[in-house]
Structures are given as structure tokens and as C-alpha cells.
């Protein structure tokens, strides 16, 4: 099964807020975030997909998600493309 690691963003008070997650169905997951049924942090906002990458296994996706969440330089480089 294929998994995806994704970075979504939303502007709040002219500041870009981001969220990182993983899923096996990217389109469905983004829809859940936007209709208020995603992670608690993402509720009440409209999200846009900023970045995604494909992983071969769930373990690989979880490790990559962890890396992206902890690597501020990587997240900032993605955020700067959308300002």
C-alpha cells in the first residue's frame, strides 16, 4: 500500500500556519481536514496542500512525517514558496 506525507497550510492573521501528517488517501484526508473531521488542530480552517511525497510503507511515512515536523528549515523552505 502507498502512503503519503503531506504539509498543508492556512493563512491566519496574515501568517501561514502549517500542519504535517500522513495518510494512504491524500484527497480524502484533505477533505476531512477541510470539513472539520481531521485532527483537532486543523478544525475550523480551510487548508491548501503545500507539499506531499509518496512513501512505500507506513513506517517510512511515519518516520518522514516525524522528520518534517522536527526540521524547521525544511518547513520554512516550503512555506517561503507560498508567501
C-alpha positions, 0 to 999 in steps of 0.5 A: 500500500502507498502512503503519503506525507503531506504539509498543508497550510492556512493563512491566519492573521496574515501568517501561514500556519502549517500542519504535517501528517500522513495518510494512504488517501491524500484527497480524502484526508484533505477533505476531512481536514477541510470539513472539520473531521481531521485532527483537532488542530486543523478544525475550523480552517480551510487548508491548501496542500503545500507539499506531499511525497509518496512513501512505500510503507507506513513506517517510512511515512511515519518516520518522514512525517516525524522528520518534517515536523522536527526540521524547521528549515525544511518547513520554512523552505516550503512555506517561503514558496507560498508567501 
